[in-house]
Amino acid sequence: RLITMDQILYFRSDNKYTSVVTADGEALIRVSLRELIEQLDPAVFWQVHRHTVVNANAIAGLLRDAQGHLRIKLRQRSETLAVSDSHAARFRAM
C-alpha cells in the first residue's frame, strides 16, 4: 500500500527492517533506519531515540515517566514514544 509522508507518525527500527507507523496501522519496509534518516527532511522528521524517528507534526505533547525520562504523546495514537537522554535537548525549549 502507498503511504504518503504526511501520513507517517513515526518510524521504528526492527533489526534490518523499519516499521512505518500511521494513525491506522503499521507497515514494514526493508530499509534500515540509518539509511532512511539520510533521505528524510530533518525539519519534519526528528530522531528521538536510537530506534525511533518521529514526525514533528504528529507530536501532541511531552510527558515525564516515573523515572523522569521524556516521552512523546502522539496526536493520533495512544502509545507514547521514549526520548533518549542524548536527544532530549531538542525538547528542552518546549
WOTA-V602513 format. One record per residue. N is the residue number from 1. SS is DSSP state (2 for helix, 1 for strand, 0 for the rest). OMEGA is omega in radians with two decimals (999 if undefined). BURIAL is I if it has 9 or more other C-alpha atoms within 8 Angstrom, else O. Layout:
n=N ss=SS omega=OMEGA burial=BURIAL
n=N ss=SS omega=OMEGA burial=BURIAL
This chain:
n=1 ss=0 omega=-3.12 burial=O
n=2 ss=0 omega=3.11 burial=O
n=3 ss=0 omega=3.12 burial=O
n=4 ss=0 omega=-3.10 burial=O
n=5 ss=2 omega=-3.12 burial=O
n=6 ss=2 omega=3.07 burial=O
n=7 ss=2 omega=-3.06 burial=O
n=8 ss=1 omega=3.07 burial=I
n=9 ss=1 omega=3.07 burial=I
n=10 ss=1 omega=3.04 burial=I
n=11 ss=1 omega=3.09 burial=I
n=12 ss=1 omega=-3.11 burial=I
n=13 ss=1 omega=-3.14 burial=I
n=14 ss=1 omega=-3.06 burial=O
n=15 ss=0 omega=-3.11 burial=O
n=16 ss=0 omega=-3.13 burial=O
n=17 ss=1 omega=3.06 burial=I
n=18 ss=1 omega=3.04 burial=I
n=19 ss=1 omega=3.05 burial=I
n=20 ss=1 omega=-3.03 burial=I
n=21 ss=1 omega=3.09 burial=I
n=22 ss=1 omega=-3.13 burial=I
n=23 ss=0 omega=-3.05 burial=I
n=24 ss=0 omega=3.09 burial=O
n=25 ss=1 omega=-3.13 burial=O
n=26 ss=1 omega=3.04 burial=O
n=27 ss=1 omega=3.09 burial=O
n=28 ss=1 omega=3.03 burial=O
n=29 ss=1 omega=-3.12 burial=O
n=30 ss=0 omega=3.09 burial=O
n=31 ss=0 omega=3.12 burial=I
n=32 ss=0 omega=3.13 burial=I
n=33 ss=2 omega=3.12 burial=I
n=34 ss=2 omega=3.11 burial=O
n=35 ss=2 omega=-3.11 burial=O
n=36 ss=2 omega=-3.12 burial=I
n=37 ss=2 omega=3.13 burial=O
n=38 ss=2 omega=-3.09 burial=O
n=39 ss=2 omega=-3.06 burial=O
n=40 ss=0 omega=3.07 burial=O
n=41 ss=0 omega=-3.09 burial=O
n=42 ss=0 omega=3.07 burial=O
n=43 ss=0 omega=-3.10 burial=O
n=44 ss=0 omega=-3.07 burial=I
n=45 ss=1 omega=-3.07 burial=I
n=46 ss=1 omega=3.02 burial=I
n=47 ss=1 omega=-3.09 burial=I
n=48 ss=1 omega=-3.14 burial=I
n=49 ss=1 omega=3.14 burial=I
n=50 ss=0 omega=-3.07 burial=O
n=51 ss=0 omega=-3.00 burial=O
n=52 ss=1 omega=3.00 burial=I
n=53 ss=1 omega=-3.06 burial=I
n=54 ss=1 omega=3.01 burial=I
n=55 ss=1 omega=-3.08 burial=I
n=56 ss=2 omega=3.13 burial=I
n=57 ss=2 omega=-3.12 burial=O
n=58 ss=2 omega=-3.09 burial=I
n=59 ss=1 omega=3.09 burial=I
n=60 ss=1 omega=-3.13 burial=O
n=61 ss=1 omega=-3.14 burial=O
n=62 ss=1 omega=3.09 burial=O
n=63 ss=1 omega=2.98 burial=O
n=64 ss=1 omega=3.11 burial=I
n=65 ss=0 omega=-3.08 burial=O
n=66 ss=0 omega=3.13 burial=O
n=67 ss=0 omega=3.13 burial=O
n=68 ss=0 omega=3.12 burial=O
n=69 ss=0 omega=3.12 burial=I
n=70 ss=1 omega=3.03 burial=I
n=71 ss=1 omega=-3.14 burial=I
n=72 ss=1 omega=3.03 burial=I
n=73 ss=1 omega=-3.10 burial=I
n=74 ss=1 omega=3.13 burial=I
n=75 ss=0 omega=-2.95 burial=O
n=76 ss=0 omega=3.10 burial=O
n=77 ss=0 omega=-3.06 burial=O
n=78 ss=0 omega=-3.12 burial=O
n=79 ss=0 omega=3.03 burial=O
n=80 ss=1 omega=-3.09 burial=O
n=81 ss=1 omega=3.12 burial=O
n=82 ss=1 omega=3.02 burial=I
n=83 ss=0 omega=-3.14 burial=I
n=84 ss=0 omega=-3.13 burial=I
n=85 ss=2 omega=-3.12 burial=O
n=86 ss=2 omega=3.13 burial=O
n=87 ss=2 omega=-3.07 burial=I
n=88 ss=2 omega=-3.10 burial=I
n=89 ss=2 omega=3.13 burial=O
n=90 ss=2 omega=-3.03 burial=O
n=91 ss=2 omega=-3.10 burial=O
n=92 ss=0 omega=-3.12 burial=O
n=93 ss=0 omega=-3.09 burial=O
n=94 ss=0 omega=999 burial=O
